[in-house]
């Protein structure tokens, strides 16, 4: 049987048997354009694997001789034997009308990355009526970040932390818009069912809020959630994929092992840390497989039966691992796309970063969440930190294992002024905050999200936007 050659979008060598797309049906044309454009834009970032230059808005489908093994394509979708078959497949799905032609100037894949070409071929073929599977290529460097060699200086972005446990969602939307205007260039959202304290008094649904915030601003966002308890991993994958399809390259999803105050509401037994990590890893693999377009059936610590994401972005959001200890950071280095941790002493942070890199995270993005308390005078800055954040400063396993806000308030009574200054950067001096954040930026963090734990949000945004962020941008 003669070898069947797949269809793709142009080739660096002689283009054979061009198929005029002017007569493709309207809906087919639009699907093809959307499916291929996202893939091509993502593939441009596969350094050393693909070379793409976008010139004009559309192009023709082309049959080419690929350098990839032919059997891989044949297994993927079988190929089409003639242009007439392709015409019939398109005409069968909708009425024919004249459309403007498309031209992508150049698109070719090298021998070492045949699956990239396969993915685009599948996307084009599915648009023409085939109902087989497609796969989203997994980028080695997300569009929000570029991988950097260890030790290379890079620009740090400073973000506004959105604390749903402290403020109403409508207020947070206004604050985030103001933060963007003041010069913050990214944002990160918490994800709580209960607040840490009765004094905080809020707990909006972060995923609903994210859609409104991403529409109202141009900021890239991150969110940290715990799969496997109140969130089934397939639901988290669907939520992240939907937002990433609507707002490309503006979302990362951090996965944590969870806290009982949020996750024990389902009534399941709260496991110890090793078991939580095992569940986290299982859920991360399910989410990653769904992002890749696979139909997932899994029976383990969580159960998934024939789940498929039909709406997926061209570039899947990064799966970021959350860690506060060296051991967890090293483990995350083996599978997470990036690391997020909370601020600590510089010595401790360096150990966490090094553990992540030693575990396989060298060159991957690292993110810091920095809790701080600023006010016009030192006494107010300290009092606000104690009032709002003492429940998080008890240490040990308290943050992971207590179940009720009232329990955290009980523990908070034993937190001293010295204790809160170990957990929160407390100062009324904007220069001191600049110095602290500069030291963290010099460690190589890609993003540092500033969490003002006190109630003074607008004045914090104005003061840091005017005095701190400009200084930090000059330094970093």
PABA-498384 format. One record per residue (C-alpha): x, y, z. Coordinates in steps of 0.001 Angstrom, whole numbers. Layout:
REM PABA-498384
@px=X | py=Y | pz=Z
...
//
This chain:
REM PABA-498384
@px=0 | py=0 | pz=0
@px=1475 | py=3416 | pz=-878
@px=2518 | py=5593 | pz=2010
@px=-56 | py=8243 | pz=2940
@px=1330 | py=11659 | pz=3638
@px=-240 | py=13895 | pz=6303
@px=-1594 | py=17339 | pz=5712
@px=26 | py=20305 | pz=7409
@px=639 | py=24013 | pz=6892
@px=3481 | py=24553 | pz=4476
@px=7062 | py=23220 | pz=4446
@px=10513 | py=24685 | pz=3965
@px=11032 | py=22505 | pz=892
@px=8899 | py=22367 | pz=-2230
@px=5240 | py=22773 | pz=-1447
@px=3260 | py=20178 | pz=-3354
@px=-318 | py=20017 | pz=-4503
@px=-1649 | py=23162 | pz=-2808
@px=-5264 | py=22973 | pz=-1804
@px=-7147 | py=26213 | pz=-2305
@px=-9036 | py=26998 | pz=915
@px=-11200 | py=29728 | pz=-582
@px=-14043 | py=27261 | pz=-1010
@px=-13990 | py=25853 | pz=2501
@px=-17198 | py=26306 | pz=4428
@px=-17408 | py=29222 | pz=6827
@px=-17549 | py=27300 | pz=10087
@px=-14796 | py=24916 | pz=9014
@px=-12596 | py=27825 | pz=8027
@px=-13057 | py=29573 | pz=11357
@px=-12378 | py=26405 | pz=13340
@px=-9236 | py=25733 | pz=11326
@px=-7965 | py=29257 | pz=11785
@px=-8526 | py=29217 | pz=15556
@px=-7072 | py=25769 | pz=16075
@px=-3904 | py=26337 | pz=14095
@px=-3130 | py=29894 | pz=15170
@px=-2879 | py=29021 | pz=18856
@px=-678 | py=26027 | pz=18169
@px=1659 | py=27947 | pz=15913
@px=2072 | py=30805 | pz=18354
@px=2911 | py=28357 | pz=21120
@px=5295 | py=26371 | pz=18969
@px=7363 | py=29471 | pz=18300
@px=8621 | py=29157 | pz=21862
@px=9937 | py=25620 | pz=21447
@px=13515 | py=26774 | pz=21040
@px=15618 | py=24458 | pz=18903
@px=12567 | py=22448 | pz=17829
@px=10531 | py=24660 | pz=15569
@px=10917 | py=27807 | pz=13509
@px=7830 | py=29838 | pz=12686
@px=7301 | py=33291 | pz=11226
@px=3771 | py=34672 | pz=11019
@px=3311 | py=37092 | pz=8107
@px=-266 | py=37229 | pz=6798
@px=-3535 | py=36228 | pz=8448
@px=-4128 | py=32842 | pz=6794
@px=-2736 | py=30149 | pz=4455
@px=-3375 | py=27060 | pz=2432
@px=-3354 | py=23474 | pz=3513
@px=-445 | py=21598 | pz=2046
@px=516 | py=17989 | pz=1671
@px=4145 | py=17492 | pz=2604
@px=6767 | py=14855 | pz=3141
@px=7534 | py=14926 | pz=6856
@px=10863 | py=14035 | pz=8450
@px=8937 | py=12335 | pz=11266
@px=8251 | py=8587 | pz=11092
@px=5221 | py=8001 | pz=8911
@px=3691 | py=5316 | pz=11115
@px=3212 | py=7835 | pz=13919
@px=961 | py=9947 | pz=11755
@px=-864 | py=6930 | pz=10397
@px=-1679 | py=5793 | pz=13920
@px=-2798 | py=9292 | pz=14847
@px=-5450 | py=9808 | pz=12211
@px=-4840 | py=7694 | pz=9148
@px=-4212 | py=10507 | pz=6667
@px=-6169 | py=11488 | pz=3598
@px=-5313 | py=10073 | pz=215
@px=-6383 | py=12922 | pz=-2054
@px=-7465 | py=16512 | pz=-2191
@px=-10908 | py=15475 | pz=-3387
@px=-11470 | py=13579 | pz=-149
@px=-10504 | py=16651 | pz=1820
@px=-12901 | py=18779 | pz=-213
@px=-15721 | py=16317 | pz=385
@px=-15034 | py=16253 | pz=4130
@px=-15267 | py=20023 | pz=4299
@px=-18273 | py=20354 | pz=2020
@px=-20090 | py=17641 | pz=3897
@px=-20130 | py=19727 | pz=7082
@px=-21448 | py=23044 | pz=5852
@px=-22475 | py=25072 | pz=2860
@px=-19800 | py=26338 | pz=529
@px=-18961 | py=30003 | pz=218
@px=-15972 | py=32003 | pz=-959
@px=-13562 | py=33043 | pz=1751
@px=-10354 | py=35000 | pz=1722
@px=-7199 | py=32944 | pz=1548
@px=-4780 | py=32399 | pz=4386
@px=-1024 | py=32329 | pz=4416
@px=1393 | py=31365 | pz=7118
@px=4737 | py=32153 | pz=5527
@px=6719 | py=29375 | pz=7076
@px=6057 | py=26433 | pz=9332
@px=8304 | py=23436 | pz=9650
@px=9314 | py=21002 | pz=12351
@px=12664 | py=19365 | pz=12854
@px=13406 | py=15694 | pz=13200
@px=13925 | py=15839 | pz=16958
@px=10350 | py=16990 | pz=17721
@px=7937 | py=15052 | pz=15495
@px=5057 | py=15268 | pz=17976
@px=4801 | py=19014 | pz=17436
@px=3952 | py=18533 | pz=13791
@px=1604 | py=15727 | pz=14720
@px=-364 | py=17989 | pz=17040
@px=-912 | py=20668 | pz=14443
@px=-1815 | py=18102 | pz=11794
@px=-4373 | py=16602 | pz=14147
@px=-5846 | py=20018 | pz=14881
@px=-6244 | py=20827 | pz=11195
@px=-7654 | py=17413 | pz=10430
@px=-10158 | py=17536 | pz=13287
@px=-11478 | py=20862 | pz=11970
@px=-12282 | py=19140 | pz=8698
@px=-14600 | py=16620 | pz=10254
@px=-12413 | py=13994 | pz=11930
@px=-13455 | py=13256 | pz=15505
@px=-10219 | py=11663 | pz=16630
@px=-8080 | py=12872 | pz=19522
@px=-5925 | py=15957 | pz=19508
@px=-3069 | py=16838 | pz=21811
@px=-1920 | py=20200 | pz=23127
@px=1882 | py=20387 | pz=22948
@px=3514 | py=20794 | pz=26356
@px=5723 | py=23870 | pz=26259
@px=9164 | py=23729 | pz=27802
@px=8922 | py=27425 | pz=28666
@px=5591 | py=29085 | pz=29360
@px=4781 | py=32314 | pz=27544
@px=4529 | py=34146 | pz=30882
@px=8109 | py=33216 | pz=31680
@px=11219 | py=32072 | pz=29895
@px=13460 | py=29466 | pz=31474
@px=16731 | py=30975 | pz=32668
@px=20021 | py=29232 | pz=33348
@px=20757 | py=29127 | pz=37070
@px=22640 | py=32254 | pz=38057
@px=21473 | py=34380 | pz=35100
@px=19994 | py=37745 | pz=36091
@px=16346 | py=38188 | pz=35151
@px=13595 | py=40714 | pz=35619
@px=11344 | py=40153 | pz=38649
@px=7664 | py=41023 | pz=38427
@px=5918 | py=42350 | pz=41520
@px=2314 | py=41368 | pz=42071
@px=-644 | py=42213 | pz=44257
@px=-1905 | py=39389 | pz=46472
@px=-5703 | py=39064 | pz=46481
@px=-6801 | py=37899 | pz=49932
@px=-10324 | py=36504 | pz=49666
@px=-10412 | py=35579 | pz=53340
@px=-10058 | py=39258 | pz=54323
@px=-12102 | py=41295 | pz=51837
@px=-15346 | py=41036 | pz=49905
@px=-14981 | py=40014 | pz=46231
@px=-16382 | py=43322 | pz=44954
@px=-13820 | py=45251 | pz=47017
@px=-11014 | py=42992 | pz=45814
@px=-11945 | py=43642 | pz=42187
@px=-11693 | py=47401 | pz=42717
@px=-8411 | py=46999 | pz=44607
@px=-6889 | py=44820 | pz=41902
@px=-7795 | py=47325 | pz=39191
@px=-6216 | py=50061 | pz=41276
@px=-3093 | py=47934 | pz=41806
@px=-2708 | py=47554 | pz=38045
@px=-2983 | py=51327 | pz=37619
@px=-381 | py=51859 | pz=40360
@px=2237 | py=49706 | pz=38631
@px=1786 | py=46155 | pz=39921
@px=2274 | py=43914 | pz=36887
@px=752 | py=40621 | pz=38057
@px=-1567 | py=39275 | pz=40748
@px=-2181 | py=36144 | pz=42774
@px=-5424 | py=34940 | pz=44342
@px=-5929 | py=32932 | pz=47487
@px=-8553 | py=30169 | pz=47475
@px=-10323 | py=29597 | pz=50793
@px=-13603 | py=28127 | pz=51932
@px=-13142 | py=29530 | pz=55460
@px=-11061 | py=32507 | pz=56595
@px=-8118 | py=31968 | pz=58942
@px=-9860 | py=34014 | pz=61627
@px=-13302 | py=35244 | pz=62549
@px=-11762 | py=38723 | pz=62520
@px=-11053 | py=38406 | pz=58806
@px=-14665 | py=37603 | pz=58074
@px=-14769 | py=36854 | pz=54326
@px=-14279 | py=33920 | pz=51970
@px=-15506 | py=34520 | pz=48420
@px=-15260 | py=31846 | pz=45723
@px=-11957 | py=32621 | pz=44031
@px=-12646 | py=30904 | pz=40694
@px=-15790 | py=32953 | pz=40044
@px=-13891 | py=36097 | pz=40926
@px=-10958 | py=35252 | pz=38635
@px=-13099 | py=35431 | pz=35517
@px=-14279 | py=38930 | pz=36424
@px=-10770 | py=40079 | pz=37359
@px=-9147 | py=38777 | pz=34183
@px=-11798 | py=40548 | pz=32121
@px=-11445 | py=43805 | pz=34068
@px=-7622 | py=43946 | pz=33941
@px=-4749 | py=42912 | pz=31689
@px=-2748 | py=41362 | pz=34533
@px=-1526 | py=37760 | pz=34509
@px=-2903 | py=35840 | pz=37495
@px=-1978 | py=32894 | pz=39624
@px=-4110 | py=30892 | pz=42026
@px=-3294 | py=28162 | pz=44517
@px=-5812 | py=25342 | pz=45077
@px=-5744 | py=21910 | pz=46669
@px=-7049 | py=19122 | pz=44399
@px=-8519 | py=15892 | pz=45700
@px=-10815 | py=17166 | pz=48453
@px=-13434 | py=19882 | pz=47883
@px=-12121 | py=20151 | pz=44306
@px=-12095 | py=17107 | pz=42074
@px=-8971 | py=17371 | pz=39875
@px=-11047 | py=17174 | pz=36686
@px=-13089 | py=20191 | pz=37802
@px=-9935 | py=22170 | pz=38586
@px=-8532 | py=21229 | pz=35184
@px=-11720 | py=22375 | pz=33465
@px=-11750 | py=25692 | pz=35325
@px=-8104 | py=26447 | pz=34557
@px=-8430 | py=25360 | pz=30924
@px=-11502 | py=27555 | pz=30401
@px=-9833 | py=30666 | pz=31808
@px=-6673 | py=29964 | pz=29818
@px=-8696 | py=29610 | pz=26626
@px=-10443 | py=32923 | pz=27286
@px=-7311 | py=34757 | pz=28458
@px=-4316 | py=33039 | pz=26866
@px=-1005 | py=32936 | pz=28744
@px=-2334 | py=34862 | pz=31735
@px=-2889 | py=32093 | pz=34277
@px=-786 | py=29712 | pz=36308
@px=-2282 | py=27106 | pz=38618
@px=-480 | py=26261 | pz=41838
@px=-1336 | py=22963 | pz=43504
@px=-915 | py=22451 | pz=47238
@px=-1549 | py=19592 | pz=49632
@px=-4231 | py=21636 | pz=51382
@px=-5268 | py=22767 | pz=54846
@px=-7952 | py=21169 | pz=56971
@px=-9709 | py=24511 | pz=57502
@px=-10696 | py=24473 | pz=53819
@px=-10652 | py=20839 | pz=52736
@px=-12139 | py=18945 | pz=55706
@px=-15616 | py=20333 | pz=54962
@px=-16276 | py=17275 | pz=52785
@px=-16214 | py=15029 | pz=55865
@px=-13345 | py=12848 | pz=54663
@px=-10627 | py=11903 | pz=57113
@px=-7781 | py=14424 | pz=57091
@px=-4573 | py=12532 | pz=56206
@px=-989 | py=13131 | pz=57304
@px=1499 | py=15008 | pz=55139
@px=2964 | py=12014 | pz=53205
@px=-513 | py=10853 | pz=52234
@px=-1535 | py=14388 | pz=51229
@px=1540 | py=14631 | pz=49023
@px=727 | py=11313 | pz=47380
@px=-2800 | py=12506 | pz=46653
@px=-1443 | py=15807 | pz=45319
@px=872 | py=14039 | pz=42883
@px=-1920 | py=11766 | pz=41679
@px=-4200 | py=14747 | pz=41058
@px=-1437 | py=16685 | pz=39279
@px=-924 | py=13832 | pz=36823
@px=-4669 | py=13685 | pz=36138
@px=-4821 | py=17441 | pz=35525
@px=-1790 | py=17335 | pz=33239
@px=-3268 | py=14465 | pz=31224
@px=-6560 | py=16347 | pz=30818
@px=-4697 | py=19458 | pz=29672
@px=-3000 | py=17271 | pz=27046
@px=-6365 | py=16186 | pz=25621
@px=-6345 | py=12640 | pz=26945
@px=-9437 | py=10733 | pz=28040
@px=-8619 | py=9872 | pz=31645
@px=-9805 | py=6887 | pz=33612
@px=-8078 | py=6497 | pz=36960
@px=-8880 | py=4592 | pz=40142
@px=-6673 | py=5433 | pz=43059
@px=-6823 | py=7953 | pz=45865
@px=-9204 | py=9816 | pz=43567
@px=-11429 | py=8319 | pz=40895
@px=-11887 | py=9598 | pz=37351
@px=-13958 | py=7778 | pz=34739
@px=-13606 | py=8664 | pz=31048
@px=-13031 | py=12392 | pz=31588
@px=-12129 | py=14503 | pz=28564
@px=-11655 | py=18263 | pz=28306
@px=-13262 | py=19439 | pz=25089
@px=-12377 | py=23109 | pz=25660
@px=-8640 | py=23545 | pz=26021
@px=-6244 | py=26444 | pz=25483
@px=-3509 | py=26462 | pz=22883
@px=-954 | py=26582 | pz=25725
@px=-1796 | py=24754 | pz=28933
@px=-1292 | py=26771 | pz=32142
@px=1763 | py=25955 | pz=34193
@px=1244 | py=23558 | pz=37090
@px=3090 | py=25202 | pz=39961
@px=4014 | py=23242 | pz=43081
@px=3640 | py=24853 | pz=46518
@px=6269 | py=24132 | pz=49178
@px=7537 | py=25603 | pz=52432
@px=10055 | py=22882 | pz=53317
@px=13222 | py=21699 | pz=51592
@px=12016 | py=18104 | pz=51292
@px=8764 | py=19076 | pz=49576
@px=10571 | py=21532 | pz=47297
@px=13027 | py=18849 | pz=46180
@px=10171 | py=16452 | pz=45440
@px=8305 | py=19142 | pz=43477
@px=11363 | py=19735 | pz=41311
@px=10819 | py=16327 | pz=39714
@px=7344 | py=17067 | pz=38322
@px=6143 | py=20659 | pz=38864
@px=6577 | py=23319 | pz=36166
@px=7476 | py=25957 | pz=38759
@px=7760 | py=26519 | pz=42528
@px=5864 | py=28869 | pz=44812
@px=6875 | py=29383 | pz=48421
@px=6265 | py=31891 | pz=51216
@px=8785 | py=34364 | pz=52506
@px=11117 | py=33318 | pz=55286
@px=14637 | py=34230 | pz=56318
@px=16971 | py=34589 | pz=53321
@px=18994 | py=31602 | pz=54498
@px=15959 | py=29363 | pz=54669
@px=14638 | py=30558 | pz=51305
@px=17962 | py=29830 | pz=49621
@px=17820 | py=26263 | pz=50932
@px=14277 | py=25778 | pz=49613
@px=15260 | py=27143 | pz=46191
@px=18378 | py=24995 | pz=46038
@px=16405 | py=21883 | pz=47017
@px=13904 | py=22568 | pz=44220
@px=16699 | py=22961 | pz=41683
@px=18510 | py=19846 | pz=42886
@px=15299 | py=17858 | pz=42565
@px=14914 | py=18736 | pz=38891
@px=13723 | py=22345 | pz=38975
@px=16840 | py=24004 | pz=37571
@px=15777 | py=26725 | pz=35132
@px=12105 | py=26538 | pz=36136
@px=10284 | py=29662 | pz=37405
@px=10185 | py=30371 | pz=41146
@px=7527 | py=32519 | pz=42813
@px=7403 | py=34116 | pz=46270
@px=4428 | py=35181 | pz=48340
@px=5604 | py=37835 | pz=50805
@px=3371 | py=38766 | pz=53743
@px=4009 | py=42314 | pz=54913
@px=2406 | py=44951 | pz=57076
@px=2853 | py=48635 | pz=56280
@px=1181 | py=51607 | pz=57926
@px=2098 | py=55278 | pz=58430
@px=3545 | py=54464 | pz=61880
@px=5274 | py=51431 | pz=63382
@px=2704 | py=50802 | pz=66111
@px=-185 | py=50568 | pz=63652
@px=1789 | py=48342 | pz=61280
@px=2498 | py=45888 | pz=64103
@px=-1019 | py=46037 | pz=65560
@px=-2588 | py=45341 | pz=62155
@px=-308 | py=42355 | pz=61596
@px=-1244 | py=40902 | pz=64984
@px=-4951 | py=41534 | pz=64516
@px=-5224 | py=40058 | pz=61034
@px=-2412 | py=37533 | pz=60740
@px=-1469 | py=36217 | pz=64208
@px=-3434 | py=33035 | pz=63509
@px=-923 | py=32160 | pz=60774
@px=2147 | py=32730 | pz=62947
@px=1748 | py=29920 | pz=65480
@px=4121 | py=27593 | pz=63631
@px=4331 | py=23797 | pz=63602
@px=1493 | py=21861 | pz=61988
@px=-1213 | py=24234 | pz=63187
@px=-1898 | py=25828 | pz=59796
@px=-2500 | py=22462 | pz=58145
@px=-4474 | py=20621 | pz=60812
@px=-6862 | py=23018 | pz=62602
@px=-10387 | py=22924 | pz=61183
@px=-12235 | py=26051 | pz=62345
@px=-11522 | py=29805 | pz=62332
@px=-12365 | py=29854 | pz=66030
@px=-9538 | py=27384 | pz=66690
@px=-7070 | py=29654 | pz=64921
@px=-8286 | py=32599 | pz=67019
@px=-7590 | py=30576 | pz=70156
@px=-4056 | py=29837 | pz=69002
@px=-3507 | py=33473 | pz=68010
@px=-3732 | py=34577 | pz=71644
@px=-313 | py=33029 | pz=72249
@px=1420 | py=34827 | pz=69370
@px=3696 | py=37648 | pz=70544
@px=4994 | py=40751 | pz=68783
@px=8310 | py=39005 | pz=68240
@px=6518 | py=36012 | pz=66724
@px=4549 | py=38074 | pz=64218
@px=7723 | py=39799 | pz=63023
@px=9141 | py=36362 | pz=62184
@px=6180 | py=35665 | pz=59887
@px=5363 | py=39111 | pz=58503
@px=7607 | py=41908 | pz=57201
@px=6466 | py=44638 | pz=59605
@px=7650 | py=48202 | pz=59069
@px=6349 | py=51718 | pz=58497
@px=9519 | py=52531 | pz=56546
@px=9049 | py=52160 | pz=52790
@px=12807 | py=52088 | pz=52355
@px=13021 | py=49054 | pz=54614
@px=10381 | py=47252 | pz=52560
@px=12318 | py=48112 | pz=49413
@px=15483 | py=46622 | pz=50919
@px=13721 | py=43417 | pz=51961
@px=12127 | py=42923 | pz=48557
@px=15357 | py=43720 | pz=46753
@px=17125 | py=40951 | pz=48652
@px=14399 | py=38485 | pz=47669
@px=14486 | py=39592 | pz=44034
@px=18241 | py=39023 | pz=43916
@px=17627 | py=35367 | pz=44777
@px=16157 | py=34934 | pz=41296
@px=12391 | py=34977 | pz=41873
@px=10359 | py=35466 | pz=38705
@px=7409 | py=36881 | pz=40625
@px=7063 | py=38295 | pz=44127
@px=3478 | py=38803 | pz=45283
@px=3028 | py=41371 | pz=48029
@px=385 | py=40512 | pz=50597
@px=-481 | py=43511 | pz=52735
@px=-2003 | py=41651 | pz=55693
@px=-3538 | py=44752 | pz=57278
@px=-6760 | py=46502 | pz=56382
@px=-5016 | py=49480 | pz=54743
@px=-5175 | py=48335 | pz=51139
@px=-5687 | py=51517 | pz=49118
@px=-3022 | py=53474 | pz=50975
@px=-669 | py=50494 | pz=50642
@px=-1243 | py=50347 | pz=46875
@px=-710 | py=54100 | pz=46515
@px=2423 | py=54206 | pz=48695
@px=4102 | py=51164 | pz=47154
@px=3117 | py=52185 | pz=43635
@px=4667 | py=55609 | pz=44123
@px=7758 | py=54854 | pz=46225
@px=8600 | py=51125 | pz=46316
@px=7834 | py=49646 | pz=42895
@px=9780 | py=52279 | pz=40906
@px=12848 | py=51636 | pz=43068
@px=12505 | py=47880 | pz=42711
@px=12157 | py=48074 | pz=38932
@px=15353 | py=50131 | pz=38714
@px=17251 | py=47569 | pz=40784
@px=15884 | py=44411 | pz=39144
//
